[in-house]
């Protein structure tokens, strides 16, 4: 296996991992916002 090929493979794996992490962070942030919104609606309807 050539070194340049190995570097390319490592970079592509790192890039896909970063993309997945970004998607996960966005999904977590979206879920967090939804939970806060739900909590706000519940507190408004309870009062």
PyMOL Python script that loads the backbone (N, CA, C, O; Angstrom):
from pymol import cmd

cmd.read_pdbstr("""\
ATOM      1  N   UNK A   1       0.845  -1.207   0.000  1.00  0.00           N
ATOM      2  CA  UNK A   1       0.000   0.000   0.000  1.00  0.00           C
ATOM      3  C   UNK A   1       0.881   1.259   0.000  1.00  0.00           C
ATOM      4  O   UNK A   1       1.775   1.408   0.833  1.00  0.00           O
ATOM      5  N   UNK A   2       0.615   2.130  -0.925  1.00  0.00           N
ATOM      6  CA  UNK A   2       1.410   3.361  -1.019  1.00  0.00           C
ATOM      7  C   UNK A   2       1.030   4.339   0.102  1.00  0.00           C
ATOM      8  O   UNK A   2      -0.101   4.345   0.590  1.00  0.00           O
ATOM      9  N   UNK A   3       1.993   5.152   0.487  1.00  0.00           N
ATOM     10  CA  UNK A   3       1.777   6.109   1.577  1.00  0.00           C
ATOM     11  C   UNK A   3       0.715   7.133   1.208  1.00  0.00           C
ATOM     12  O   UNK A   3      -0.140   7.461   2.032  1.00  0.00           O
ATOM     13  N   UNK A   4       0.756   7.644  -0.021  1.00  0.00           N
ATOM     14  CA  UNK A   4      -0.201   8.679  -0.436  1.00  0.00           C
ATOM     15  C   UNK A   4      -1.637   8.145  -0.403  1.00  0.00           C
ATOM     16  O   UNK A   4      -2.574   8.863  -0.052  1.00  0.00           O
ATOM     17  N   UNK A   5      -1.786   6.880  -0.772  1.00  0.00           N
ATOM     18  CA  UNK A   5      -3.114   6.262  -0.751  1.00  0.00           C
ATOM     19  C   UNK A   5      -3.618   6.154   0.688  1.00  0.00           C
ATOM     20  O   UNK A   5      -4.793   6.389   0.970  1.00  0.00           O
ATOM     21  N   UNK A   6      -2.702   5.792   1.591  1.00  0.00           N
ATOM     22  CA  UNK A   6      -3.043   5.670   3.007  1.00  0.00           C
ATOM     23  C   UNK A   6      -3.477   7.018   3.582  1.00  0.00           C
ATOM     24  O   UNK A   6      -4.442   7.100   4.341  1.00  0.00           O
ATOM     25  N   UNK A   7      -2.749   8.073   3.209  1.00  0.00           N
ATOM     26  CA  UNK A   7      -3.078   9.435   3.679  1.00  0.00           C
ATOM     27  C   UNK A   7      -4.456   9.852   3.157  1.00  0.00           C
ATOM     28  O   UNK A   7      -5.266  10.413   3.895  1.00  0.00           O
ATOM     29  N   UNK A   8      -4.709   9.571   1.881  1.00  0.00           N
ATOM     30  CA  UNK A   8      -6.008   9.911   1.288  1.00  0.00           C
ATOM     31  C   UNK A   8      -7.130   9.200   2.023  1.00  0.00           C
ATOM     32  O   UNK A   8      -8.169   9.791   2.314  1.00  0.00           O
ATOM     33  N   UNK A   9      -6.909   7.915   2.325  1.00  0.00           N
ATOM     34  CA  UNK A   9      -7.909   7.112   3.036  1.00  0.00           C
ATOM     35  C   UNK A   9      -8.147   7.684   4.437  1.00  0.00           C
ATOM     36  O   UNK A   9      -9.290   7.824   4.871  1.00  0.00           O
ATOM     37  N   UNK A  10      -7.055   8.015   5.138  1.00  0.00           N
ATOM     38  CA  UNK A  10      -7.162   8.562   6.497  1.00  0.00           C
ATOM     39  C   UNK A  10      -7.923   9.887   6.485  1.00  0.00           C
ATOM     40  O   UNK A  10      -8.760  10.136   7.353  1.00  0.00           O
ATOM     41  N   UNK A  11      -7.628  10.735   5.495  1.00  0.00           N
ATOM     42  CA  UNK A  11      -8.303  12.034   5.390  1.00  0.00           C
ATOM     43  C   UNK A  11      -9.794  11.853   5.118  1.00  0.00           C
ATOM     44  O   UNK A  11     -10.625  12.550   5.700  1.00  0.00           O
ATOM     45  N   UNK A  12     -10.131  10.918   4.233  1.00  0.00           N
ATOM     46  CA  UNK A  12     -11.546  10.699   3.907  1.00  0.00           C
ATOM     47  C   UNK A  12     -12.308  10.148   5.109  1.00  0.00           C
ATOM     48  O   UNK A  12     -13.464  10.504   5.334  1.00  0.00           O
ATOM     49  N   UNK A  13     -11.650   9.270   5.888  1.00  0.00           N
ATOM     50  CA  UNK A  13     -12.289   8.725   7.100  1.00  0.00           C
ATOM     51  C   UNK A  13     -12.500   9.838   8.127  1.00  0.00           C
ATOM     52  O   UNK A  13     -13.560   9.939   8.745  1.00  0.00           O
ATOM     53  N   UNK A  14     -11.463  10.677   8.298  1.00  0.00           N
ATOM     54  CA  UNK A  14     -11.564  11.801   9.231  1.00  0.00           C
ATOM     55  C   UNK A  14     -12.680  12.755   8.815  1.00  0.00           C
ATOM     56  O   UNK A  14     -13.455  13.225   9.648  1.00  0.00           O
ATOM     57  N   UNK A  15     -12.750  13.034   7.508  1.00  0.00           N
ATOM     58  CA  UNK A  15     -13.753  13.962   7.000  1.00  0.00           C
ATOM     59  C   UNK A  15     -15.167  13.427   7.221  1.00  0.00           C
ATOM     60  O   UNK A  15     -16.061  14.172   7.622  1.00  0.00           O
ATOM     61  N   UNK A  16     -15.365  12.135   6.958  1.00  0.00           N
ATOM     62  CA  UNK A  16     -16.692  11.553   7.151  1.00  0.00           C
ATOM     63  C   UNK A  16     -17.065  11.531   8.632  1.00  0.00           C
ATOM     64  O   UNK A  16     -18.228  11.719   8.989  1.00  0.00           O
ATOM     65  N   UNK A  17     -16.074  11.302   9.487  1.00  0.00           N
ATOM     66  CA  UNK A  17     -16.325  11.322  10.935  1.00  0.00           C
ATOM     67  C   UNK A  17     -16.719  12.726  11.387  1.00  0.00           C
ATOM     68  O   UNK A  17     -17.620  12.886  12.210  1.00  0.00           O
ATOM     69  N   UNK A  18     -16.043  13.743  10.849  1.00  0.00           N
ATOM     70  CA  UNK A  18     -16.373  15.131  11.178  1.00  0.00           C
ATOM     71  C   UNK A  18     -17.774  15.482  10.706  1.00  0.00           C
ATOM     72  O   UNK A  18     -18.525  16.148  11.420  1.00  0.00           O
ATOM     73  N   UNK A  19     -18.131  15.034   9.499  1.00  0.00           N
ATOM     74  CA  UNK A  19     -19.462  15.299   8.946  1.00  0.00           C
ATOM     75  C   UNK A  19     -20.531  14.644   9.811  1.00  0.00           C
ATOM     76  O   UNK A  19     -21.565  15.244  10.102  1.00  0.00           O
ATOM     77  N   UNK A  20     -20.266  13.387  10.222  1.00  0.00           N
ATOM     78  CA  UNK A  20     -21.211  12.685  11.077  1.00  0.00           C
ATOM     79  C   UNK A  20     -21.356  13.392  12.421  1.00  0.00           C
ATOM     80  O   UNK A  20     -22.462  13.508  12.949  1.00  0.00           O
ATOM     81  N   UNK A  21     -20.249  13.860  12.970  1.00  0.00           N
ATOM     82  CA  UNK A  21     -20.275  14.573  14.249  1.00  0.00           C
ATOM     83  C   UNK A  21     -21.085  15.862  14.119  1.00  0.00           C
ATOM     84  O   UNK A  21     -21.839  16.225  15.022  1.00  0.00           O
ATOM     85  N   UNK A  22     -20.923  16.551  12.982  1.00  0.00           N
ATOM     86  CA  UNK A  22     -21.664  17.795  12.753  1.00  0.00           C
ATOM     87  C   UNK A  22     -23.162  17.510  12.646  1.00  0.00           C
ATOM     88  O   UNK A  22     -23.978  18.229  13.222  1.00  0.00           O
ATOM     89  N   UNK A  23     -23.519  16.456  11.907  1.00  0.00           N
ATOM     90  CA  UNK A  23     -24.931  16.072  11.780  1.00  0.00           C
ATOM     91  C   UNK A  23     -25.518  15.745  13.151  1.00  0.00           C
ATOM     92  O   UNK A  23     -26.641  16.134  13.470  1.00  0.00           O
ATOM     93  N   UNK A  24     -24.726  15.014  13.966  1.00  0.00           N
ATOM     94  CA  UNK A  24     -25.163  14.618  15.299  1.00  0.00           C
ATOM     95  C   UNK A  24     -25.381  15.844  16.191  1.00  0.00           C
ATOM     96  O   UNK A  24     -26.362  15.924  16.931  1.00  0.00           O
ATOM     97  N   UNK A  25     -24.445  16.798  16.106  1.00  0.00           N
ATOM     98  CA  UNK A  25     -24.550  18.025  16.887  1.00  0.00           C
ATOM     99  C   UNK A  25     -25.790  18.823  16.481  1.00  0.00           C
ATOM    100  O   UNK A  25     -26.495  19.363  17.332  1.00  0.00           O
ATOM    101  N   UNK A  26     -26.048  18.891  15.174  1.00  0.00           N
ATOM    102  CA  UNK A  26     -27.228  19.606  14.676  1.00  0.00           C
ATOM    103  C   UNK A  26     -28.498  18.919  15.161  1.00  0.00           C
ATOM    104  O   UNK A  26     -29.440  19.584  15.593  1.00  0.00           O
ATOM    105  N   UNK A  27     -28.528  17.587  15.092  1.00  0.00           N
ATOM    106  CA  UNK A  27     -29.692  16.830  15.547  1.00  0.00           C
ATOM    107  C   UNK A  27     -29.924  17.033  17.042  1.00  0.00           C
ATOM    108  O   UNK A  27     -31.062  17.187  17.486  1.00  0.00           O
ATOM    109  N   UNK A  28     -28.833  17.031  17.817  1.00  0.00           N
ATOM    110  CA  UNK A  28     -28.938  17.258  19.263  1.00  0.00           C
ATOM    111  C   UNK A  28     -29.461  18.660  19.561  1.00  0.00           C
ATOM    112  O   UNK A  28     -30.325  18.839  20.420  1.00  0.00           O
ATOM    113  N   UNK A  29     -28.934  19.649  18.848  1.00  0.00           N
ATOM    114  CA  UNK A  29     -29.368  21.030  19.037  1.00  0.00           C
ATOM    115  C   UNK A  29     -30.839  21.184  18.690  1.00  0.00           C
ATOM    116  O   UNK A  29     -31.575  21.888  19.381  1.00  0.00           O
ATOM    117  N   UNK A  30     -31.268  20.526  17.619  1.00  0.00           N
ATOM    118  CA  UNK A  30     -32.661  20.598  17.184  1.00  0.00           C
ATOM    119  C   UNK A  30     -33.581  19.975  18.229  1.00  0.00           C
ATOM    120  O   UNK A  30     -34.635  20.524  18.549  1.00  0.00           O
ATOM    121  N   UNK A  31     -33.168  18.817  18.759  1.00  0.00           N
ATOM    122  CA  UNK A  31     -33.952  18.141  19.789  1.00  0.00           C
ATOM    123  C   UNK A  31     -34.037  19.010  21.045  1.00  0.00           C
ATOM    124  O   UNK A  31     -35.090  19.100  21.676  1.00  0.00           O
ATOM    125  N   UNK A  32     -32.916  19.649  21.402  1.00  0.00           N
ATOM    126  CA  UNK A  32     -32.861  20.509  22.581  1.00  0.00           C
ATOM    127  C   UNK A  32     -33.827  21.685  22.434  1.00  0.00           C
ATOM    128  O   UNK A  32     -34.538  22.026  23.379  1.00  0.00           O
ATOM    129  N   UNK A  33     -33.855  22.298  21.266  1.00  0.00           N
ATOM    130  CA  UNK A  33     -34.758  23.419  21.006  1.00  0.00           C
ATOM    131  C   UNK A  33     -36.209  22.954  21.104  1.00  0.00           C
ATOM    132  O   UNK A  33     -37.046  23.655  21.673  1.00  0.00           O
ATOM    133  N   UNK A  34     -36.513  21.774  20.553  1.00  0.00           N
ATOM    134  CA  UNK A  34     -37.870  21.247  20.613  1.00  0.00           C
ATOM    135  C   UNK A  34     -38.307  21.001  22.046  1.00  0.00           C
ATOM    136  O   UNK A  34     -39.449  21.285  22.408  1.00  0.00           O
ATOM    137  N   UNK A  35     -37.394  20.467  22.872  1.00  0.00           N
ATOM    138  CA  UNK A  35     -37.703  20.205  24.282  1.00  0.00           C
ATOM    139  C   UNK A  35     -37.970  21.514  25.021  1.00  0.00           C
ATOM    140  O   UNK A  35     -38.915  21.600  25.806  1.00  0.00           O
ATOM    141  N   UNK A  36     -37.150  22.524  24.779  1.00  0.00           N
ATOM    142  CA  UNK A  36     -37.352  23.832  25.420  1.00  0.00           C
ATOM    143  C   UNK A  36     -38.689  24.441  24.996  1.00  0.00           C
ATOM    144  O   UNK A  36     -39.409  25.002  25.822  1.00  0.00           O
ATOM    145  N   UNK A  37     -39.016  24.329  23.717  1.00  0.00           N
ATOM    146  CA  UNK A  37     -40.268  24.868  23.188  1.00  0.00           C
ATOM    147  C   UNK A  37     -41.457  24.169  23.837  1.00  0.00           C
ATOM    148  O   UNK A  37     -42.441  24.805  24.213  1.00  0.00           O
ATOM    149  N   UNK A  38     -41.346  22.838  23.961  1.00  0.00           N
ATOM    150  CA  UNK A  38     -42.409  22.050  24.592  1.00  0.00           C
ATOM    151  C   UNK A  38     -42.574  22.457  26.056  1.00  0.00           C
ATOM    152  O   UNK A  38     -43.694  22.606  26.545  1.00  0.00           O
ATOM    153  N   UNK A  39     -41.442  22.636  26.753  1.00  0.00           N
ATOM    154  CA  UNK A  39     -41.482  23.055  28.152  1.00  0.00           C
ATOM    155  C   UNK A  39     -42.127  24.426  28.295  1.00  0.00           C
ATOM    156  O   UNK A  39     -42.884  24.668  29.235  1.00  0.00           O
ATOM    157  N   UNK A  40     -41.825  25.320  27.363  1.00  0.00           N
ATOM    158  CA  UNK A  40     -42.406  26.665  27.369  1.00  0.00           C
ATOM    159  C   UNK A  40     -43.916  26.593  27.164  1.00  0.00           C
ATOM    160  O   UNK A  40     -44.672  27.263  27.867  1.00  0.00           O
ATOM    161  N   UNK A  41     -44.356  25.783  26.202  1.00  0.00           N
ATOM    162  CA  UNK A  41     -45.783  25.636  25.931  1.00  0.00           C
ATOM    163  C   UNK A  41     -46.500  25.064  27.144  1.00  0.00           C
ATOM    164  O   UNK A  41     -47.602  25.497  27.481  1.00  0.00           O
ATOM    165  N   UNK A  42     -45.873  24.087  27.803  1.00  0.00           N
ATOM    166  CA  UNK A  42     -46.478  23.457  28.977  1.00  0.00           C
ATOM    167  C   UNK A  42     -46.596  24.463  30.123  1.00  0.00           C
ATOM    168  O   UNK A  42     -47.623  24.507  30.800  1.00  0.00           O
ATOM    169  N   UNK A  43     -45.562  25.264  30.344  1.00  0.00           N
ATOM    170  CA  UNK A  43     -45.599  26.243  31.429  1.00  0.00           C
ATOM    171  C   UNK A  43     -46.629  27.334  31.143  1.00  0.00           C
ATOM    172  O   UNK A  43     -47.255  27.859  32.063  1.00  0.00           O
ATOM    173  N   UNK A  44     -46.803  27.675  29.859  1.00  0.00           N
ATOM    174  CA  UNK A  44     -47.786  28.699  29.490  1.00  0.00           C
ATOM    175  C   UNK A  44     -49.205  28.174  29.700  1.00  0.00           C
ATOM    176  O   UNK A  44     -50.060  28.890  30.220  1.00  0.00           O
ATOM    177  N   UNK A  45     -49.460  26.919  29.295  1.00  0.00           N
ATOM    178  CA  UNK A  45     -50.807  26.359  29.438  1.00  0.00           C
ATOM    179  C   UNK A  45     -51.150  26.070  30.893  1.00  0.00           C
ATOM    180  O   UNK A  45     -52.320  26.114  31.271  1.00  0.00           O
ATOM    181  N   UNK A  46     -50.137  25.774  31.721  1.00  0.00           N
ATOM    182  CA  UNK A  46     -50.392  25.477  33.137  1.00  0.00           C
ATOM    183  C   UNK A  46     -50.761  26.732  33.926  1.00  0.00           C
ATOM    184  O   UNK A  46     -51.527  26.652  34.886  1.00  0.00           O
ATOM    185  N   UNK A  47     -50.234  27.874  33.538  1.00  0.00           N
ATOM    186  CA  UNK A  47     -50.487  29.112  34.299  1.00  0.00           C
ATOM    187  C   UNK A  47     -51.824  29.736  33.945  1.00  0.00           C
ATOM    188  O   UNK A  47     -52.184  30.777  34.495  1.00  0.00           O
TER     189      UNK A  47
END
""", "prot")
cmd.dss("prot")
cmd.show_as("cartoon", "prot")
cmd.util.cbc("prot")
cmd.orient("prot")
